[in-house]
Protein backbone atom coordinates (compact mmCIF):
# COMPACT_ATOMS: atom_id res chain seq x y z
CA UNK A 1 0.00 0.00 0.00
CA UNK A 2 1.41 3.37 -1.02
CA UNK A 3 2.10 5.93 1.65
CA UNK A 4 -0.67 8.55 1.78
CA UNK A 5 0.41 12.01 0.76
CA UNK A 6 -0.80 15.52 0.05
CA UNK A 7 -1.30 17.29 -3.25
CA UNK A 8 -2.32 20.71 -4.44
CA UNK A 9 -4.85 20.48 -7.26
CA UNK A 10 -7.72 22.55 -8.64
CA UNK A 11 -10.97 21.54 -6.99
CA UNK A 12 -13.79 20.53 -9.27
CA UNK A 13 -16.70 21.56 -7.02
CA UNK A 14 -15.56 24.91 -5.66
CA UNK A 15 -12.38 26.47 -7.07
CA UNK A 16 -10.50 28.57 -4.48
CA UNK A 17 -9.90 32.26 -4.91
CA UNK A 18 -6.34 33.27 -5.95
CA UNK A 19 -5.48 34.23 -2.35
CA UNK A 20 -6.48 30.81 -1.00
CA UNK A 21 -4.38 27.69 -0.59
CA UNK A 22 -5.93 24.29 -1.20
CA UNK A 23 -4.54 21.03 0.18
CA UNK A 24 -5.82 17.54 -0.61
CA UNK A 25 -5.27 14.65 1.83
CA UNK A 26 -6.02 11.03 0.94
CA UNK A 27 -6.96 8.73 3.83
CA UNK A 28 -4.35 10.20 6.13
CA UNK A 29 -4.51 12.01 9.49
CA UNK A 30 -3.91 15.77 9.33
CA UNK A 31 -2.41 17.68 12.24
CA UNK A 32 -3.15 21.43 12.23
CA UNK A 33 -1.08 24.03 14.08
CA UNK A 34 2.01 26.27 14.02
CA UNK A 35 4.55 23.46 14.31
CA UNK A 36 6.42 22.62 11.11
CA UNK A 37 5.71 18.97 11.93
CA UNK A 38 2.02 19.58 11.19
CA UNK A 39 0.58 18.57 7.83
CA UNK A 40 -1.24 21.92 7.77
CA UNK A 41 1.26 24.30 9.35
CA UNK A 42 0.35 27.98 9.73
CA UNK A 43 3.18 30.46 9.34
CA UNK A 44 4.29 32.14 12.57
CA UNK A 45 4.48 35.40 10.63
CA UNK A 46 0.70 35.51 10.21
CA UNK A 47 -1.28 38.00 12.30
CA UNK A 48 -2.44 36.58 15.66
CA UNK A 49 -0.54 33.36 14.90
CA UNK A 50 0.27 32.93 18.61
CA UNK A 51 -3.40 32.26 19.28
CA UNK A 52 -2.91 28.95 17.44
CA UNK A 53 -1.19 26.18 19.40
CA UNK A 54 1.81 24.35 17.95
CA UNK A 55 -0.37 21.26 17.56
CA UNK A 56 -3.89 22.65 17.72
CA UNK A 57 -6.24 20.03 16.25
CA UNK A 58 -6.23 16.73 14.37
CA UNK A 59 -8.40 15.60 11.46
CA UNK A 60 -8.48 11.87 10.83
CA UNK A 61 -10.42 9.33 8.71
CA UNK A 62 -12.39 6.28 9.81
CA UNK A 63 -13.63 3.61 7.43
CA UNK A 64 -17.17 2.24 7.50
CA UNK A 65 -19.40 0.00 5.39
CA UNK A 66 -16.88 -2.81 4.85
CA UNK A 67 -14.19 -0.14 4.51
CA UNK A 68 -15.82 1.29 1.37
CA UNK A 69 -16.73 4.68 2.87
CA UNK A 70 -14.45 7.15 4.63
CA UNK A 71 -15.83 9.49 7.28
CA UNK A 72 -13.71 12.31 8.63
CA UNK A 73 -13.51 13.51 12.22
CA UNK A 74 -11.78 16.38 14.03
CA UNK A 75 -10.41 16.44 17.57
CA UNK A 76 -9.10 19.43 19.53
CA UNK A 77 -5.63 18.61 20.90
CA UNK A 78 -6.09 20.47 24.21
CA UNK A 79 -5.36 23.77 22.47
CA UNK A 80 -5.22 26.94 24.54
CA UNK A 81 -7.89 28.87 22.62
CA UNK A 82 -10.10 26.07 21.31
CA UNK A 83 -11.44 24.84 17.98
CA UNK A 84 -14.91 25.36 16.50
CA UNK A 85 -16.83 23.71 13.66
CA UNK A 86 -19.57 25.82 12.07
CA UNK A 87 -19.45 28.08 15.14
CA UNK A 88 -19.78 25.29 17.73
CA UNK A 89 -16.86 24.81 20.13
CA UNK A 90 -15.42 21.30 20.32
CA UNK A 91 -15.47 19.53 23.68
CA UNK A 92 -12.05 18.47 24.89
CA UNK A 93 -11.42 14.77 24.38
CA UNK A 94 -14.40 14.31 22.05
CA UNK A 95 -14.38 13.87 18.28
CA UNK A 96 -16.85 15.52 15.90
CA UNK A 97 -17.60 14.36 12.37
CA UNK A 98 -16.78 16.73 9.49
CA UNK A 99 -19.14 17.05 6.55
CA UNK A 100 -18.78 18.57 3.07
CA UNK A 101 -18.81 22.37 3.33
CA UNK A 102 -18.04 22.58 7.06
CA UNK A 103 -15.95 25.50 8.31
CA UNK A 104 -13.31 25.05 11.00
CA UNK A 105 -12.05 28.07 12.93
CA UNK A 106 -9.08 27.93 15.29
CA UNK A 107 -9.12 30.32 18.27
CA UNK A 108 -12.60 31.63 17.35
CA UNK A 109 -12.55 34.21 20.17
CA UNK A 110 -9.85 36.09 18.22
CA UNK A 111 -12.04 36.26 15.11
CA UNK A 112 -12.10 34.11 11.98
CA UNK A 113 -8.44 34.74 11.08
CA UNK A 114 -7.68 31.01 11.05
CA UNK A 115 -10.58 29.67 9.03
CA UNK A 116 -10.38 26.35 7.16
CA UNK A 117 -13.07 25.25 4.70
CA UNK A 118 -13.56 21.49 4.29
CA UNK A 119 -14.72 19.58 1.22
CA UNK A 120 -15.05 15.81 0.80
CA UNK A 121 -14.21 14.28 -2.57
CA UNK A 122 -13.07 11.09 -4.25
CA UNK A 123 -14.28 7.52 -4.07
CA UNK A 124 -16.16 6.99 -0.82
CA UNK A 125 -15.10 10.49 0.36
CA UNK A 126 -11.50 9.25 0.52
CA UNK A 127 -10.14 12.78 0.01
CA UNK A 128 -10.53 15.76 2.29
CA UNK A 129 -9.81 19.15 0.73
CA UNK A 130 -8.77 21.92 3.13
CA UNK A 131 -8.89 25.52 1.90
CA UNK A 132 -7.40 28.45 3.84
CA UNK A 133 -6.38 32.05 3.15
CA UNK A 134 -3.61 32.03 5.76
CA UNK A 135 0.07 31.79 4.83
CA UNK A 136 1.50 28.34 5.51
CA UNK A 137 4.95 27.01 6.27
CA UNK A 138 6.28 25.34 3.16
CA UNK A 139 3.27 26.56 1.18
CA UNK A 140 2.87 24.61 -2.10
CA UNK A 141 3.23 26.58 -5.32
CA UNK A 142 0.07 27.33 -7.26
CA UNK A 143 -1.02 24.84 -9.92
CA UNK A 144 -2.39 25.91 -13.27
CA UNK A 145 -5.77 24.64 -14.48
CA UNK A 146 -6.02 20.94 -15.19
CA UNK A 147 -3.91 19.64 -18.06
CA UNK A 148 -3.66 16.14 -19.49
CA UNK A 149 -0.62 15.50 -17.27
CA UNK A 150 -2.55 16.55 -14.16
CA UNK A 151 -5.50 14.41 -15.26
CA UNK A 152 -3.17 11.40 -15.43
CA UNK A 153 -1.96 12.24 -11.91
CA UNK A 154 -5.56 12.35 -10.63
CA UNK A 155 -6.30 9.01 -12.33
CA UNK A 156 -3.20 7.56 -10.69
CA UNK A 157 -4.35 8.84 -7.29
CA UNK A 158 -7.81 7.31 -7.79
CA UNK A 159 -6.20 3.97 -8.67
CA UNK A 160 -4.02 4.26 -5.56
CA UNK A 161 -7.11 4.92 -3.42
CA UNK A 162 -8.88 1.88 -4.90
CA UNK A 163 -5.87 -0.29 -4.03
CA UNK A 164 -5.84 1.16 -0.52
CA UNK A 165 -9.52 0.37 -0.02
CA UNK A 166 -9.00 -3.23 -1.21
CA UNK A 167 -6.01 -3.63 1.10
CA UNK A 168 -7.93 -2.30 4.10
CA UNK A 169 -10.92 -4.52 3.31
CA UNK A 170 -8.72 -7.61 3.22
CA UNK A 171 -7.30 -6.72 6.64
CA UNK A 172 -10.88 -6.79 8.05
CA UNK A 173 -10.43 -3.94 10.50
CA UNK A 174 -12.96 -1.19 11.27
CA UNK A 175 -10.67 1.84 11.10
CA UNK A 176 -7.49 3.07 9.48
CA UNK A 177 -4.41 2.20 11.49
CA UNK A 178 -6.49 1.03 14.42
CA UNK A 179 -4.78 -0.87 17.23
CA UNK A 180 -6.75 -3.37 19.35
CA UNK A 181 -5.59 -1.39 22.39
CA UNK A 182 -6.75 1.99 21.05
CA UNK A 183 -10.21 3.54 21.11
CA UNK A 184 -11.76 3.81 17.59
CA UNK A 185 -13.13 7.27 18.47
CA UNK A 186 -10.11 9.12 19.91
CA UNK A 187 -7.36 6.80 18.55
CA UNK A 188 -5.65 6.83 21.95
CA UNK A 189 -5.01 4.00 24.39
CA UNK A 190 -8.10 2.96 26.33
CA UNK A 191 -8.95 4.74 29.59
CA UNK A 192 -11.88 3.25 31.55
CA UNK A 193 -12.84 1.11 28.55
CA UNK A 194 -16.47 0.09 27.96
CA UNK A 195 -17.73 -2.68 25.65
CA UNK A 196 -21.08 -2.71 23.85
CA UNK A 197 -23.23 -5.76 23.16
CA UNK A 198 -21.81 -5.81 19.61
CA UNK A 199 -18.34 -6.42 21.19
CA UNK A 200 -16.80 -3.06 20.19
CA UNK A 201 -14.90 -1.24 22.94
CA UNK A 202 -14.33 2.48 23.56
CA UNK A 203 -13.02 4.86 26.20
CA UNK A 204 -15.81 5.60 28.67
CA UNK A 205 -15.74 9.37 28.03
CA UNK A 206 -15.72 8.89 24.24
CA UNK A 207 -18.70 6.55 24.39
CA UNK A 208 -20.63 8.82 26.75
CA UNK A 209 -20.30 11.82 24.43
CA UNK A 210 -21.12 9.71 21.37
CA UNK A 211 -24.29 8.19 22.87
CA UNK A 212 -25.57 11.65 23.80
CA UNK A 213 -26.03 12.23 20.06
CA UNK A 214 -26.66 8.74 18.71
CA UNK A 215 -27.68 5.49 20.42
CA UNK A 216 -25.68 3.40 17.97
CA UNK A 217 -22.23 1.82 18.00
CA UNK A 218 -19.62 4.29 16.63
CA UNK A 219 -17.97 1.43 14.72
CA UNK A 220 -20.72 -0.80 13.28
CA UNK A 221 -23.79 1.47 13.78
CA UNK A 222 -25.79 -1.29 15.49
CA UNK A 223 -28.48 0.20 17.76
CA UNK A 224 -27.51 0.29 21.44
CA UNK A 225 -30.29 -1.18 23.59
CA UNK A 226 -28.29 -2.53 26.54
CA UNK A 227 -25.92 -0.83 28.95
CA UNK A 228 -22.23 -1.16 28.02
CA UNK A 229 -20.01 -3.02 30.47
CA UNK A 230 -16.62 -2.14 31.93
CA UNK A 231 -13.70 -3.99 30.36
CA UNK A 232 -11.02 -3.89 33.04
CA UNK A 233 -8.89 -6.46 31.22
CA UNK A 234 -8.31 -3.95 28.39
CA UNK A 235 -7.40 -1.21 30.87
CA UNK A 236 -4.98 -3.52 32.69
CA UNK A 237 -3.37 -4.52 29.40
CA UNK A 238 -2.86 -0.87 28.41
CA UNK A 239 -1.29 -0.13 31.80
CA UNK A 240 1.10 -3.04 31.33
CA UNK A 241 2.11 -2.25 27.74
CA UNK A 242 2.21 1.56 27.68
CA UNK A 243 5.41 3.17 28.93
CA UNK A 244 4.43 4.71 32.31
CA UNK A 245 6.90 7.57 31.72
CA UNK A 246 5.31 8.51 28.38
CA UNK A 247 4.39 12.20 28.71
CA UNK A 248 1.32 11.96 26.47
CA UNK A 249 -0.02 9.01 28.47
CA UNK A 250 0.65 10.78 31.78
CA UNK A 251 -1.06 13.96 30.54
CA UNK A 252 -4.14 12.01 29.38
CA UNK A 253 -4.39 10.18 32.71
CA UNK A 254 -4.12 13.44 34.63
CA UNK A 255 -6.68 15.18 32.40
CA UNK A 256 -9.07 12.24 32.79
CA UNK A 257 -8.77 12.30 36.58
CA UNK A 258 -9.22 16.07 36.66
CA UNK A 259 -12.41 15.72 34.60
CA UNK A 260 -13.73 13.02 36.95
CA UNK A 261 -13.01 15.23 39.97
CA UNK A 262 -14.75 18.21 38.33
CA UNK A 263 -17.83 16.11 37.52
CA UNK A 264 -17.98 14.79 41.09
CA UNK A 265 -17.91 18.34 42.48
CA UNK A 266 -20.65 19.44 40.06
CA UNK A 267 -22.82 16.43 40.99
CA UNK A 268 -22.51 17.29 44.69
CA UNK A 269 -23.52 20.87 43.95
CA UNK A 270 -26.61 19.70 42.02
CA UNK A 271 -27.70 17.35 44.83
CA UNK A 272 -27.19 20.06 47.45
CA UNK A 273 -29.22 22.53 45.38
CA UNK A 274 -32.24 20.23 45.08
CA UNK A 275 -32.00 19.22 48.74
CA UNK A 276 -32.38 22.89 49.65
CA UNK A 277 -35.33 23.31 47.26
CA UNK A 278 -37.18 20.46 49.01
CA UNK A 279 -40.71 20.40 47.55
CA UNK A 280 -40.12 23.26 45.11
CA UNK A 281 -38.05 21.39 42.53
CA UNK A 282 -39.15 19.44 39.47
CA UNK A 283 -42.15 17.10 39.78
CA UNK A 284 -41.67 13.34 40.04
CA UNK A 285 -40.82 11.65 36.76
CA UNK A 286 -43.23 8.80 37.57
CA UNK A 287 -46.29 11.03 37.00
CA UNK A 288 -47.14 12.71 33.69
CA UNK A 289 -45.77 16.25 33.65
CA UNK A 290 -48.61 18.63 32.74
CA UNK A 291 -46.23 21.49 32.05
CA UNK A 292 -44.21 21.27 28.83
CA UNK A 293 -41.72 23.78 30.25
CA UNK A 294 -40.70 21.31 32.96
CA UNK A 295 -39.98 18.67 30.34
CA UNK A 296 -38.05 21.07 28.13
CA UNK A 297 -35.96 22.38 31.03
CA UNK A 298 -35.10 18.88 32.25
CA UNK A 299 -34.21 17.53 28.80
CA UNK A 300 -32.10 20.63 28.14
CA UNK A 301 -30.11 20.08 31.34
CA UNK A 302 -29.40 16.49 30.30
CA UNK A 303 -28.53 17.30 26.68
CA UNK A 304 -24.84 17.72 27.55
CA UNK A 305 -24.66 15.95 30.93
CA UNK A 306 -22.67 12.72 31.30
CA UNK A 307 -21.47 10.41 34.07
CA UNK A 308 -22.27 11.35 37.70
CA UNK A 309 -23.58 14.78 36.65
CA UNK A 310 -26.29 13.16 34.53
CA UNK A 311 -27.19 10.78 37.36
CA UNK A 312 -27.46 13.71 39.79
CA UNK A 313 -29.90 15.55 37.51
CA UNK A 314 -31.99 12.36 37.16
CA UNK A 315 -32.06 11.91 40.94
CA UNK A 316 -33.70 15.34 41.16
CA UNK A 317 -36.85 13.89 39.55
CA UNK A 318 -36.68 10.49 41.24
CA UNK A 319 -35.12 8.59 38.33
CA UNK A 320 -32.65 6.15 39.89
CA UNK A 321 -31.69 2.56 39.14
CA UNK A 322 -33.41 1.36 42.32
CA UNK A 323 -36.63 3.23 41.45
CA UNK A 324 -36.63 1.81 37.91
CA UNK A 325 -36.49 -1.71 39.37
CA UNK A 326 -39.62 -1.37 41.55
CA UNK A 327 -41.95 0.86 39.50
CA UNK A 328 -45.12 -0.50 37.89
CA UNK A 329 -45.57 -0.66 34.14
CA UNK A 330 -47.82 2.42 34.00
CA UNK A 331 -45.29 4.51 35.93
CA UNK A 332 -42.46 3.30 33.70
CA UNK A 333 -44.54 4.42 30.72
CA UNK A 334 -45.18 7.81 32.37
CA UNK A 335 -41.45 8.32 32.80
CA UNK A 336 -40.70 7.45 29.17
CA UNK A 337 -43.45 9.80 27.97
CA UNK A 338 -41.98 12.60 30.08
CA UNK A 339 -38.38 12.37 28.85
CA UNK A 340 -38.79 10.76 25.40
CA UNK A 341 -42.18 11.96 24.14
CA UNK A 342 -41.27 11.62 20.46
CA UNK A 343 -41.64 7.81 20.51
CA UNK A 344 -44.46 5.41 21.38
CA UNK A 345 -43.42 2.98 24.12
CA UNK A 346 -46.86 1.62 24.98
CA UNK A 347 -46.22 -1.68 23.17
CA UNK A 348 -43.04 -2.47 25.12
CA UNK A 349 -42.82 -5.01 27.91
CA UNK A 350 -41.93 -3.77 31.40
CA UNK A 351 -38.44 -5.26 31.09
CA UNK A 352 -37.86 -3.35 27.83
CA UNK A 353 -39.07 -0.11 29.44
CA UNK A 354 -36.68 -0.61 32.34
CA UNK A 355 -33.79 -1.24 29.95
CA UNK A 356 -34.57 1.97 28.01
CA UNK A 357 -34.84 4.06 31.19
CA UNK A 358 -31.53 2.70 32.49
CA UNK A 359 -29.94 3.64 29.19
CA UNK A 360 -31.43 7.13 29.47
CA UNK A 361 -30.23 7.44 33.06
CA UNK A 362 -26.63 6.66 32.10
CA UNK A 363 -26.29 7.93 28.53
CA UNK A 364 -29.31 9.43 26.79
ZISULZI-V512810 format. One record per pair of residues at least 6 apart in sequence whose C-alpha atoms are under 8 Angstrom apart, sorted by the first residue. I is the first residue (numbers start at 1). J is the second residue. Records with the same first field share a line. If there is no record, write none. Layout:
# ZISULZI-V512810
I: J ; J
This chain:
# ZISULZI-V512810
1: 163 ; 164 ; 167
2: 160 ; 164
4: 25 ; 26 ; 27 ; 28
5: 25 ; 26 ; 28
6: 23 ; 24 ; 25 ; 26
7: 23 ; 24 ; 25
8: 22 ; 23 ; 24 ; 140 ; 142 ; 143
9: 22 ; 23 ; 24 ; 143
10: 16 ; 22 ; 143 ; 144 ; 145 ; 146
16: 22 ; 131
19: 133
20: 131 ; 132 ; 133 ; 134
21: 131 ; 132 ; 133 ; 134 ; 139
22: 129 ; 130 ; 131 ; 132
23: 129 ; 130 ; 131
24: 127 ; 128 ; 129 ; 130
25: 127 ; 128 ; 129
26: 126 ; 127 ; 128 ; 161
27: 60 ; 61 ; 70 ; 126 ; 127
28: 60 ; 61
29: 58 ; 59 ; 60 ; 61
30: 38 ; 39 ; 40 ; 58 ; 59 ; 60
31: 38 ; 39 ; 40 ; 55 ; 56 ; 57 ; 58 ; 59
32: 38 ; 39 ; 40 ; 41 ; 42 ; 55 ; 56 ; 57 ; 58 ; 59
33: 40 ; 41 ; 42 ; 52 ; 53 ; 54 ; 55 ; 56 ; 57
34: 41 ; 42 ; 43 ; 44 ; 49 ; 52 ; 53 ; 54 ; 55 ; 56
35: 41 ; 42 ; 54 ; 55
36: 137
38: 55
40: 136
41: 136 ; 137
42: 49 ; 134 ; 135 ; 136 ; 137
43: 49 ; 134 ; 135 ; 136 ; 137
44: 50
46: 134 ; 135
47: 113
48: 110 ; 113
51: 80 ; 81 ; 107 ; 110
52: 79 ; 80 ; 81 ; 106 ; 107
53: 79 ; 80 ; 81
55: 77 ; 79
56: 76 ; 77 ; 78 ; 79 ; 82 ; 83 ; 106
57: 74 ; 75 ; 76 ; 77 ; 78 ; 79 ; 83
58: 74 ; 75 ; 76 ; 77
59: 72 ; 73 ; 74 ; 75
60: 72 ; 73 ; 74
61: 70 ; 71 ; 72 ; 73 ; 175 ; 176
62: 70 ; 71 ; 72 ; 73 ; 174 ; 175 ; 176
63: 69 ; 70 ; 71 ; 174 ; 175 ; 176
64: 70 ; 71 ; 174 ; 175 ; 219 ; 220
66: 169 ; 172 ; 174
67: 165 ; 168 ; 169 ; 174 ; 175
68: 124 ; 165 ; 169
69: 123 ; 124 ; 125 ; 126
70: 124 ; 125 ; 126
71: 97 ; 98 ; 125
72: 97 ; 98 ; 99 ; 128
73: 95 ; 96 ; 97 ; 98
74: 95 ; 96 ; 97 ; 98
75: 90 ; 92 ; 93 ; 94 ; 95 ; 96 ; 186
76: 82 ; 83 ; 90 ; 91 ; 92 ; 93 ; 94 ; 95
77: 92 ; 93
78: 92 ; 93
81: 106 ; 107 ; 108 ; 109
82: 89 ; 90 ; 106 ; 107 ; 108
83: 89 ; 90 ; 104 ; 105 ; 106 ; 107 ; 108
84: 90 ; 104 ; 105 ; 106 ; 107 ; 108
85: 102 ; 103 ; 104 ; 105
86: 102 ; 103 ; 104 ; 105
87: 105
90: 96
93: 186 ; 205 ; 206
94: 186 ; 205 ; 206 ; 209
95: 185 ; 186 ; 206
98: 118
99: 118 ; 119 ; 120
100: 118 ; 119 ; 120
101: 117 ; 118 ; 119 ; 120
102: 117 ; 118 ; 119
103: 115 ; 116 ; 117 ; 118
104: 115 ; 116 ; 117 ; 118
105: 112 ; 113 ; 114 ; 115 ; 116
106: 112 ; 114 ; 115
107: 114
113: 134
114: 132 ; 134
115: 132 ; 133
116: 130 ; 131 ; 132
117: 129 ; 130 ; 131 ; 132
118: 128 ; 129 ; 130 ; 131
119: 128 ; 129 ; 130
120: 126 ; 127 ; 128 ; 129
121: 127 ; 128 ; 129
122: 158
123: 158 ; 161 ; 162
126: 161
168: 176
174: 219
175: 184
178: 184 ; 187
181: 189 ; 190 ; 234 ; 237 ; 238
182: 188 ; 189 ; 190 ; 202
183: 189 ; 190 ; 201 ; 202 ; 203
184: 201 ; 202 ; 218 ; 219
185: 202 ; 206 ; 218
186: 206
189: 238
190: 202 ; 203 ; 234 ; 235 ; 238
191: 203 ; 204 ; 235 ; 253
192: 203 ; 204 ; 230 ; 231 ; 232 ; 235
193: 201 ; 202 ; 203 ; 204 ; 230 ; 231 ; 232 ; 234 ; 235
194: 201 ; 202 ; 203 ; 204 ; 207 ; 228 ; 229 ; 230 ; 231
195: 201 ; 202 ; 228 ; 229 ; 230 ; 231
196: 217 ; 224 ; 226 ; 227 ; 228 ; 229
197: 224 ; 226 ; 228
198: 217 ; 222
200: 217 ; 219
208: 306 ; 307 ; 363
209: 306
210: 218
211: 363 ; 364
212: 303 ; 304 ; 363 ; 364
213: 364
215: 223 ; 224 ; 225 ; 364
216: 222 ; 223 ; 224
217: 223 ; 224
225: 355 ; 356 ; 359
226: 355 ; 356 ; 359
227: 355 ; 358 ; 359
242: 249
243: 249
244: 250
263: 307 ; 308 ; 309
264: 308 ; 309
266: 309
267: 308 ; 309 ; 312 ; 313
268: 312
270: 309 ; 312 ; 313
271: 312 ; 313 ; 315 ; 316
274: 281 ; 316
281: 316
282: 294 ; 316 ; 317
283: 289 ; 317
284: 317 ; 318
285: 317 ; 318 ; 319 ; 334 ; 335 ; 338
286: 318 ; 331 ; 332 ; 334 ; 335
287: 331 ; 334 ; 335
288: 334 ; 335 ; 337 ; 338
289: 295 ; 338
295: 338 ; 339
299: 339
301: 313
302: 310 ; 313 ; 364
303: 364
306: 362 ; 363
307: 362 ; 363
310: 361 ; 362 ; 363
311: 320 ; 361 ; 362
314: 320 ; 361
319: 361
320: 361
321: 358 ; 361
324: 332 ; 354 ; 357 ; 358
325: 354
328: 350
329: 350
332: 350 ; 353 ; 354
333: 345 ; 346 ; 353
336: 345 ; 353 ; 357
337: 343 ; 344 ; 345
345: 353
